[in-house]
Amino acid sequence: MTSTDSADSAAQKAPAKAPAKDPWDLPDVSGLVVGVLGGTGPQGKGLAYRLAKAGQKVVVGSRAAERAVAAAEEIGYGVEGADNAETARRSDVVIVAVPWDGHAETLESLRAELAGKLVVDCVNPLGFDKKGAYALKPEEGSAAEQAAALLPDSRVAAAFHHLSAVLLQDPEIDEIDTDVMVLGEARADVEIVQALAGRIAGMRGVFAGRLRGAHQVESLVANLISVNRRYKAHAGLRVTDV
């Protein structure tokens, strides 16, 4: 057998290479229960409203169950309210939309309830002074990395940072023209979050790297606040050429 024959024989025996996965081929997430910690605040309430309006089952959480129930009734669309621990227990995916100054304490207190869950952190560590908003850098690097450090038994992703709470909560707005930057360590988890973002009319979830890049994404909110103040707007982001 010649060397050419050997090469041809080896090529025939080699398994065919699978085609590359379409990055926009995302999973069906319609059956997942989404919990929102901080669901009584503007950002959390807005996300709960948009996801529930899209047909997602949503539970909003608060430290006080009665506040969560009141917020759920206000949102409508079948949203339910519970305290944070019950919200975490009942949910498949948990969005963290609590204030930065309560971020660590809230997650530490829910470590057991969040074990095994996909936790999506959308908290932006910011400071404010007479010059405006500026980014803070947590010891762990970002809010999302702090969440990952505090929740070793959870799968942590980062997303939904750049959304206007005003637009999210406005029932007169049918679509929100924006992309959602999604960061995480596991492709399957990132794609779940991308798919959830895509359920909201006008939105698209875009993979933006691993959690180590979350600080840049969180920090950009300070710039968007400056944009909004100058132009009296509710600016978001669009990623071009993808």
Backbone bond lengths (Angstrom), bond angles and torsions (degrees), N, CA, C in turn:
res aa  C-N    CA-C-N  psi(-1)  N-CA   C-N-CA  omega(-1)  CA-C   N-CA-C  phi
1 M - - - 1.474 - - 1.525 109.55 -
2 T 1.281 116.56 132.08 1.461 120.31 -179.42 1.514 109.92 -78.45
3 S 1.352 115.43 166.20 1.457 120.30 178.10 1.525 111.08 -62.80
4 T 1.343 115.43 -32.45 1.469 118.89 178.58 1.517 110.60 -67.28
5 D 1.365 115.80 -42.08 1.459 119.81 177.89 1.521 110.74 -61.76
6 S 1.327 117.32 -41.02 1.469 121.25 179.76 1.518 111.14 -62.18
7 A 1.322 115.65 -42.93 1.465 119.90 -179.74 1.514 110.39 -64.19
8 D 1.364 115.89 -41.50 1.459 119.28 179.48 1.519 111.09 -64.76
9 S 1.344 116.39 -40.46 1.464 120.61 179.66 1.524 111.44 -63.80
10 A 1.353 116.89 -41.66 1.461 121.29 179.71 1.520 110.88 -65.18
11 A 1.325 115.79 -38.14 1.459 120.04 -179.82 1.517 110.55 -65.41
12 Q 1.346 116.07 -37.86 1.457 119.82 179.73 1.525 111.84 -67.34
13 K 1.340 116.51 -35.00 1.467 120.63 -178.47 1.528 112.50 -78.24
14 A 1.342 117.71 -25.41 1.467 120.94 -177.53 1.519 110.07 -65.49
15 P 1.329 117.65 135.33 1.460 119.90 179.34 1.527 111.15 -65.35
16 A 1.310 116.29 145.83 1.464 120.65 179.57 1.528 109.28 -65.81
17 K 1.310 115.06 138.82 1.465 119.94 -179.90 1.521 110.03 -73.74
18 A 1.310 115.28 130.00 1.463 119.60 -179.12 1.520 109.80 -66.82
19 P 1.316 117.56 142.39 1.470 119.57 178.32 1.528 110.73 -64.45
20 A 1.321 115.45 149.70 1.471 119.63 179.51 1.522 110.26 -61.82
21 K 1.306 115.44 141.21 1.462 120.25 -179.72 1.521 110.14 -70.57
22 D 1.313 115.90 134.42 1.456 121.39 176.09 1.526 108.36 -66.44
23 P 1.340 118.84 119.80 1.465 119.88 -178.10 1.522 113.83 -64.01
24 W 1.325 117.37 -14.58 1.469 120.49 178.15 1.528 111.98 -98.94
25 D 1.336 116.25 6.13 1.466 120.21 175.02 1.527 107.54 -85.92
26 L 1.316 116.52 92.21 1.458 122.36 -171.59 1.528 111.02 -106.53
27 P 1.318 117.70 155.88 1.465 120.92 -175.73 1.527 112.70 -72.96
28 D 1.326 114.82 160.54 1.462 121.63 173.21 1.526 107.90 -80.07
29 V 1.308 116.90 115.50 1.464 121.20 -177.11 1.530 111.71 -111.59
30 S 1.316 117.13 10.76 1.464 120.80 -173.15 1.523 112.96 -63.09
31 G 1.343 117.30 -23.79 1.460 119.54 -178.08 1.517 114.40 -91.41
32 L 1.329 118.43 -0.95 1.455 121.14 -177.92 1.527 111.56 -80.24
33 V 1.317 115.67 144.26 1.461 121.66 173.22 1.529 107.45 -92.02
34 V 1.321 115.87 125.88 1.468 121.42 -178.85 1.519 109.09 -108.06
35 G 1.323 116.27 123.11 1.459 121.47 174.22 1.514 109.88 -100.47
36 V 1.328 116.63 145.28 1.461 120.96 179.14 1.525 108.56 -124.00
37 L 1.330 116.45 105.90 1.462 120.89 174.43 1.528 107.76 -77.86
38 G 1.313 116.51 129.41 1.455 119.41 -171.01 1.518 110.29 84.78
39 G 1.321 116.09 26.49 1.452 121.65 -176.30 1.509 114.79 -73.25
40 T 1.328 117.11 -3.14 1.466 119.51 175.65 1.524 112.09 -96.15
41 G 1.344 117.47 -8.27 1.460 121.42 176.84 1.520 110.76 -85.58
42 P 1.330 117.88 168.33 1.470 120.98 -175.56 1.528 113.99 -57.35
43 Q 1.335 117.21 -47.34 1.461 119.98 -177.96 1.525 111.40 -67.25
44 G 1.327 115.92 -48.21 1.450 119.94 -179.15 1.510 112.50 -63.64
45 K 1.316 116.65 -42.64 1.462 120.93 179.71 1.527 110.49 -65.07
46 G 1.332 116.26 -39.37 1.455 119.68 178.93 1.520 112.82 -65.39
47 L 1.323 116.96 -43.11 1.458 120.32 177.21 1.524 111.14 -64.15
48 A 1.330 116.58 -42.28 1.459 120.18 178.17 1.521 111.07 -59.96
49 Y 1.322 116.19 -43.18 1.466 121.11 179.78 1.524 111.06 -61.77
50 R 1.326 117.06 -48.35 1.464 120.26 -177.21 1.525 112.24 -65.56
51 L 1.326 117.10 -42.48 1.463 119.86 -179.78 1.526 111.27 -67.83
52 A 1.325 116.39 -41.99 1.465 119.68 179.54 1.522 110.86 -66.25
53 K 1.320 116.80 -39.71 1.464 121.22 177.94 1.521 110.61 -60.86
54 A 1.346 116.55 -31.67 1.464 121.63 178.51 1.525 112.58 -79.60
55 G 1.334 117.18 -3.61 1.455 120.90 177.69 1.512 115.46 104.17
56 Q 1.330 117.63 5.04 1.456 121.12 179.88 1.521 110.10 -79.56
57 K 1.330 117.04 143.33 1.461 120.88 172.38 1.519 107.91 -78.24
58 V 1.341 117.63 123.87 1.461 122.11 -172.34 1.522 110.44 -129.83
59 V 1.328 115.28 138.05 1.464 122.83 171.97 1.525 107.51 -121.90
60 V 1.331 116.98 126.05 1.461 119.51 176.94 1.523 109.36 -98.71
61 G 1.327 115.24 140.90 1.448 121.11 -177.57 1.512 112.56 -116.68
62 S 1.316 114.86 155.68 1.460 122.74 175.19 1.514 107.16 -154.56
63 R 1.328 116.64 163.95 1.461 118.78 175.05 1.517 110.63 -62.52
64 A 1.329 116.59 -32.18 1.469 121.88 178.25 1.520 108.73 -107.85
65 A 1.331 117.42 119.46 1.460 121.47 -176.79 1.524 111.93 -58.99
66 E 1.343 116.85 -36.55 1.461 118.80 -177.27 1.527 111.92 -65.34
67 R 1.325 116.55 -34.39 1.473 119.41 176.70 1.518 110.40 -66.98
68 A 1.316 116.64 -39.42 1.459 120.82 179.48 1.526 110.82 -65.95
69 V 1.308 116.75 -41.61 1.468 120.26 178.94 1.523 110.53 -63.26
70 A 1.335 116.68 -41.85 1.469 120.41 178.56 1.525 110.92 -63.33
71 A 1.333 117.11 -41.66 1.466 120.63 178.55 1.522 110.94 -64.98
72 A 1.330 116.88 -40.74 1.461 121.03 179.36 1.526 111.25 -61.97
73 E 1.323 116.29 -42.15 1.468 120.05 178.65 1.524 110.85 -64.28
74 E 1.313 116.04 -36.61 1.462 120.56 178.72 1.529 111.13 -67.40
75 I 1.331 117.08 -39.48 1.470 121.37 -179.27 1.521 111.00 -69.84
76 G 1.337 116.94 -44.25 1.460 120.47 -177.41 1.515 112.50 78.34
77 Y 1.325 117.10 -154.60 1.471 123.87 178.63 1.535 112.80 55.21
78 G 1.315 116.48 30.76 1.461 119.86 177.02 1.508 115.29 78.03
79 V 1.323 118.37 8.09 1.463 121.24 179.00 1.536 108.97 -66.12
80 E 1.323 116.01 139.82 1.455 121.86 177.55 1.522 109.68 -114.75
81 G 1.317 116.18 157.09 1.461 121.54 -179.94 1.515 111.61 -121.64
82 A 1.332 115.98 147.87 1.466 122.23 179.09 1.516 108.03 -159.66
83 D 1.329 116.48 170.50 1.461 117.55 173.77 1.529 108.93 -70.08
84 N 1.322 116.51 167.39 1.464 120.33 -173.11 1.524 112.99 -58.77
85 A 1.321 116.99 -41.01 1.465 119.86 -177.90 1.522 111.09 -65.06
86 E 1.317 117.26 -44.75 1.463 120.85 179.21 1.527 110.78 -66.33
87 T 1.323 116.48 -38.04 1.467 120.43 176.68 1.520 110.57 -59.90
88 A 1.323 117.25 -45.86 1.468 120.96 179.22 1.526 111.19 -62.65
89 R 1.311 117.17 -42.81 1.469 120.81 -178.59 1.528 111.55 -63.29
90 R 1.310 117.49 -37.10 1.468 121.53 -172.58 1.525 113.52 -85.26
91 S 1.315 117.66 -8.15 1.467 120.89 -170.17 1.525 112.82 -106.08
92 D 1.322 115.15 149.54 1.468 121.49 172.75 1.519 110.55 -86.34
93 V 1.320 115.46 -39.32 1.462 123.00 178.55 1.520 107.49 -124.74
94 V 1.336 116.87 133.66 1.464 120.68 -176.77 1.521 109.41 -121.91
95 I 1.325 116.39 119.03 1.467 122.10 176.85 1.520 108.52 -91.76
96 V 1.331 116.11 129.10 1.466 121.95 179.29 1.525 108.08 -98.41
97 A 1.337 115.50 110.72 1.467 121.08 -178.37 1.523 110.53 -127.99
98 V 1.318 115.75 38.31 1.459 121.10 -177.83 1.535 109.75 -88.34
99 P 1.327 118.38 161.12 1.476 119.71 175.25 1.526 110.87 -60.66
100 W 1.336 115.97 148.09 1.450 120.21 -178.08 1.521 111.95 -57.89
101 D 1.321 118.08 -38.79 1.466 118.65 -175.76 1.531 112.96 -69.39
102 G 1.329 118.16 -12.03 1.457 120.64 175.50 1.516 113.28 -112.78
103 H 1.327 116.78 7.87 1.460 122.53 -173.63 1.525 112.43 -60.31
104 A 1.316 116.81 -57.41 1.471 120.68 -175.40 1.523 111.18 -63.31
105 E 1.320 116.40 -45.67 1.469 119.89 -177.76 1.525 111.49 -61.87
106 T 1.325 116.62 -41.83 1.466 120.35 179.98 1.516 111.23 -63.51
107 L 1.324 117.37 -47.20 1.456 120.13 -177.51 1.526 112.05 -68.14
108 E 1.319 116.87 -39.84 1.476 119.66 177.31 1.522 111.24 -59.02
109 S 1.313 116.22 -39.23 1.466 120.21 -177.14 1.525 112.54 -72.86
110 L 1.341 117.37 -15.92 1.466 121.45 -176.04 1.527 112.26 -114.35
111 R 1.316 117.10 17.40 1.468 120.38 -175.64 1.526 111.82 -55.83
112 A 1.306 117.35 -44.31 1.470 120.43 -178.61 1.526 111.31 -68.17
113 E 1.324 116.81 -43.76 1.470 120.56 -178.08 1.529 112.52 -67.85
114 L 1.336 116.85 -27.49 1.462 121.00 -178.17 1.526 113.32 -92.56
115 A 1.317 117.51 -2.79 1.466 121.05 179.20 1.530 109.57 -59.70
116 G 1.313 115.94 132.23 1.454 121.34 179.07 1.510 114.81 80.83
117 K 1.322 117.70 -3.90 1.466 121.65 -178.01 1.531 110.97 -92.33
118 L 1.329 115.26 157.18 1.456 121.30 167.91 1.525 107.18 -88.05
119 V 1.322 116.28 115.99 1.464 122.92 -176.58 1.529 108.01 -107.32
120 V 1.321 116.26 124.53 1.460 122.18 -177.72 1.525 108.75 -111.08
121 D 1.318 116.25 109.68 1.462 121.11 -175.95 1.527 109.59 -91.51
122 C 1.338 116.75 126.27 1.467 119.92 177.34 1.523 111.38 -122.87
123 V 1.323 116.12 22.25 1.464 121.53 -176.24 1.525 110.54 -82.60
124 N 1.325 116.01 137.47 1.456 122.57 179.45 1.528 109.94 -113.40
125 P 1.324 118.64 109.38 1.474 120.39 177.76 1.527 110.53 -71.96
126 L 1.314 116.20 108.18 1.465 120.99 -176.72 1.521 110.83 -130.38
127 G 1.323 115.16 150.45 1.454 122.24 168.43 1.516 108.48 -117.57
128 F 1.328 116.20 163.06 1.465 120.87 -179.99 1.527 109.05 -136.82
129 D 1.329 115.54 136.67 1.457 120.87 172.67 1.522 108.15 -141.99
130 K 1.304 118.42 -168.19 1.463 120.76 -175.40 1.526 112.68 -66.02
131 K 1.336 117.05 -15.63 1.469 120.59 177.19 1.532 111.92 -89.33
132 G 1.326 116.78 -8.08 1.457 120.07 179.51 1.518 112.95 116.48
133 A 1.323 115.87 -157.77 1.463 121.55 -178.02 1.525 110.88 -82.23
134 Y 1.323 115.70 146.87 1.467 120.81 174.40 1.521 108.60 -146.10
135 A 1.323 115.13 153.79 1.459 121.17 -175.77 1.521 111.39 -80.21
136 L 1.311 115.47 140.68 1.457 123.02 170.53 1.522 108.34 -102.59
137 K 1.323 117.00 148.83 1.461 119.78 177.63 1.523 109.25 -117.40
138 P 1.327 117.39 107.47 1.468 120.47 178.21 1.529 111.32 -61.81
139 E 1.296 114.99 159.63 1.463 120.46 179.45 1.523 111.75 -56.07
140 E 1.339 116.71 -35.80 1.463 120.65 -178.89 1.523 112.53 -77.18
141 G 1.338 117.20 -12.06 1.454 121.61 179.37 1.509 113.89 116.82
142 S 1.328 117.06 -35.49 1.455 122.35 -178.51 1.523 108.53 -165.40
143 A 1.318 116.16 168.73 1.471 119.69 175.43 1.517 110.48 -62.58
144 A 1.330 116.71 -41.34 1.465 120.10 -179.20 1.523 111.61 -63.98
145 E 1.332 117.17 -41.16 1.463 119.94 178.31 1.524 111.10 -69.79
146 Q 1.320 117.40 -31.69 1.459 119.44 173.29 1.528 110.00 -63.93
147 A 1.335 116.18 -42.43 1.464 119.95 177.78 1.527 110.69 -60.19
148 A 1.327 117.00 -43.75 1.466 120.32 -179.99 1.518 111.45 -63.09
149 A 1.345 117.05 -37.36 1.469 120.71 179.05 1.524 111.30 -69.13
150 L 1.317 116.61 -36.85 1.472 121.07 -177.75 1.522 112.67 -80.93
151 L 1.332 116.91 -19.36 1.469 121.17 -175.64 1.526 110.07 -123.58
152 P 1.328 118.12 69.01 1.467 120.31 -175.04 1.526 113.77 -64.77
153 D 1.320 117.65 -18.88 1.467 120.59 -179.03 1.521 112.70 -100.93
154 S 1.331 116.79 8.97 1.466 121.79 177.16 1.523 109.57 -110.84
155 R 1.327 115.78 164.57 1.469 121.94 173.49 1.516 106.44 -105.32
156 V 1.319 117.00 118.09 1.462 120.97 -171.78 1.535 110.53 -108.14
157 A 1.320 114.28 132.31 1.463 122.24 171.97 1.522 107.68 -126.02
158 A 1.326 116.24 170.58 1.461 121.25 179.22 1.529 108.29 -131.42
159 A 1.332 116.64 134.34 1.472 120.36 -178.88 1.521 109.67 -170.83
160 F 1.334 116.10 172.98 1.475 125.03 173.73 1.533 113.20 66.17
161 H 1.333 117.82 29.47 1.460 120.54 -176.49 1.522 113.49 -78.52
162 H 1.317 117.57 -32.00 1.468 121.33 -165.07 1.523 113.19 -104.54
163 L 1.320 117.60 24.64 1.453 121.19 -175.69 1.525 110.85 -97.28
164 S 1.306 115.86 137.20 1.458 121.56 177.88 1.526 110.04 -77.19
165 A 1.316 116.47 122.26 1.462 120.28 176.91 1.523 110.64 -62.49
166 V 1.323 116.49 -33.01 1.471 120.39 179.23 1.525 110.13 -62.34
167 L 1.331 117.09 -47.76 1.456 120.29 179.36 1.524 111.70 -67.27
168 L 1.316 116.79 -41.36 1.463 120.34 -179.43 1.522 112.11 -57.59
169 Q 1.320 116.67 -37.95 1.457 120.35 -174.05 1.529 113.59 -91.22
170 D 1.315 118.14 -6.42 1.468 121.08 -174.85 1.527 110.59 -81.60
171 P 1.327 119.40 109.76 1.465 120.98 -178.24 1.525 113.54 -68.91
172 E 1.333 117.08 -13.94 1.462 120.31 178.75 1.530 112.20 -79.46
173 I 1.320 116.62 -12.45 1.472 121.19 -178.80 1.525 108.85 -99.47
174 D 1.325 116.03 116.14 1.466 120.35 -177.10 1.525 112.47 -82.54
175 E 1.340 116.83 -36.12 1.457 120.60 -178.22 1.527 110.06 -129.68
176 I 1.320 115.59 144.74 1.458 121.20 176.35 1.522 107.85 -112.82
177 D 1.315 116.05 112.67 1.458 123.03 -172.26 1.527 109.98 -82.48
178 T 1.326 116.14 89.51 1.462 119.13 -176.59 1.523 110.78 -162.48
179 D 1.322 115.48 158.14 1.461 121.94 169.83 1.517 109.34 -102.67
180 V 1.326 115.27 153.25 1.463 122.38 177.30 1.519 108.06 -114.25
181 M 1.319 116.69 118.21 1.460 121.57 177.14 1.530 108.47 -77.40
182 V 1.338 116.13 125.49 1.461 121.43 -177.09 1.526 109.21 -119.06
183 L 1.337 115.86 127.18 1.461 121.09 -179.82 1.523 109.03 -123.48
184 G 1.331 116.03 146.81 1.452 119.38 178.24 1.510 111.34 -179.99
185 E 1.320 115.37 173.00 1.460 121.24 -176.74 1.521 113.17 -94.02
186 A 1.324 117.81 -29.00 1.463 121.46 -176.58 1.523 109.78 -112.58
187 R 1.319 116.13 128.32 1.466 120.01 -177.14 1.522 111.67 -57.94
188 A 1.333 117.21 -40.17 1.465 120.16 -178.10 1.525 110.95 -61.56
189 D 1.336 116.81 -40.98 1.461 120.33 179.55 1.530 111.35 -67.86
190 V 1.329 116.31 -43.25 1.465 120.80 178.36 1.522 110.15 -58.93
191 E 1.324 116.58 -41.88 1.460 119.88 -177.50 1.529 111.68 -68.40
192 I 1.323 117.39 -32.72 1.466 119.57 174.42 1.525 110.15 -61.52
193 V 1.334 116.13 -44.85 1.468 120.08 -179.06 1.527 110.44 -67.85
194 Q 1.328 117.32 -40.82 1.460 120.34 175.68 1.530 110.69 -57.30
195 A 1.325 115.67 -43.92 1.460 120.11 -178.76 1.527 111.28 -65.58
196 L 1.319 117.26 -38.61 1.470 120.32 176.51 1.519 110.96 -62.79
197 A 1.334 116.52 -44.20 1.462 119.94 177.46 1.520 110.67 -59.90
198 G 1.319 116.14 -40.10 1.447 120.98 -178.04 1.512 114.39 -68.74
199 R 1.316 117.70 -15.52 1.455 120.08 177.31 1.524 111.59 -73.78
200 I 1.328 117.13 -21.00 1.454 121.17 179.49 1.525 108.43 -83.56
201 A 1.306 116.64 125.94 1.464 121.64 -175.15 1.523 111.27 -56.02
202 G 1.335 116.02 127.82 1.454 122.67 178.70 1.507 114.57 91.88
203 M 1.328 118.30 -14.16 1.466 121.88 -175.98 1.516 111.66 -96.49
204 R 1.325 114.26 159.26 1.448 122.75 175.33 1.512 107.95 -145.82
205 G 1.320 117.29 132.96 1.458 121.14 175.96 1.516 110.41 -90.42
206 V 1.330 117.05 129.54 1.467 122.21 -176.32 1.525 109.11 -123.84
207 F 1.324 116.70 126.68 1.466 120.01 177.13 1.522 109.85 -63.65
208 A 1.339 116.26 130.50 1.469 120.74 -174.98 1.524 113.19 -128.11
209 G 1.346 117.32 18.39 1.456 119.59 175.62 1.514 113.68 112.57
210 R 1.320 114.27 -172.73 1.464 121.50 -179.21 1.524 110.79 -86.66
211 L 1.321 114.72 172.23 1.470 119.54 -174.70 1.519 112.95 -60.70
212 R 1.323 117.65 -25.30 1.464 118.68 -179.36 1.530 111.78 -63.35
213 G 1.326 117.46 -16.92 1.455 121.17 177.18 1.518 113.67 -93.92
214 A 1.325 117.57 7.39 1.466 119.90 -174.31 1.530 112.83 -68.47
215 H 1.326 117.26 -28.91 1.472 118.68 -177.64 1.528 111.07 -60.59
216 Q 1.321 117.46 -42.71 1.462 119.64 179.64 1.521 111.42 -62.15
217 V 1.320 116.37 -40.69 1.462 120.70 -179.08 1.523 110.64 -67.73
218 E 1.317 116.42 -44.47 1.472 120.02 178.24 1.529 111.25 -63.81
219 S 1.328 115.84 -39.77 1.464 120.60 -176.47 1.510 112.91 -66.88
220 L 1.329 116.43 -30.43 1.462 120.20 -176.65 1.529 112.33 -60.50
221 V 1.318 117.03 -21.90 1.464 120.46 178.68 1.532 110.99 -59.60
222 A 1.331 117.08 -34.58 1.465 119.45 177.39 1.522 110.76 -60.46
223 N 1.328 116.93 -39.27 1.463 120.71 177.83 1.530 111.26 -68.09
224 L 1.331 116.34 -39.63 1.462 119.24 179.03 1.529 111.50 -65.30
225 I 1.314 116.98 -34.73 1.462 119.99 176.04 1.525 110.01 -61.83
226 S 1.327 116.78 -41.52 1.471 120.37 176.70 1.526 111.17 -63.44
227 V 1.327 116.87 -42.31 1.464 121.02 177.01 1.525 110.44 -58.65
228 N 1.322 115.31 -47.40 1.461 119.77 -176.66 1.524 112.15 -63.79
229 R 1.319 116.16 -38.70 1.465 119.19 -179.51 1.527 111.24 -67.97
230 R 1.320 116.75 -40.58 1.462 120.02 -177.87 1.526 111.44 -69.66
231 Y 1.349 116.32 -42.87 1.457 120.20 -171.51 1.532 113.31 -103.74
232 K 1.348 116.67 6.14 1.472 120.85 -179.81 1.539 109.60 51.82
233 A 1.337 114.22 53.34 1.462 120.86 -172.48 1.535 110.48 -128.04
234 H 1.323 115.02 -178.12 1.462 122.65 174.22 1.533 106.34 -131.50
235 A 1.324 115.07 65.95 1.459 121.67 -169.12 1.528 112.96 -66.42
236 G 1.328 114.40 145.23 1.455 122.02 171.60 1.523 108.51 -127.96
237 L 1.344 116.92 -158.45 1.463 121.51 -177.52 1.514 110.95 -128.75
238 R 1.323 116.59 146.25 1.461 122.31 166.94 1.525 107.95 -128.31
239 V 1.326 116.99 131.53 1.457 122.69 176.41 1.521 107.45 -93.86
240 T 1.328 117.38 122.70 1.468 120.48 -175.66 1.519 111.65 -90.31
241 D 1.337 115.06 157.90 1.463 124.44 172.49 1.525 113.71 67.29
242 V 1.330 117.42 22.40 1.482 120.38 170.93 1.521 108.77 -131.47
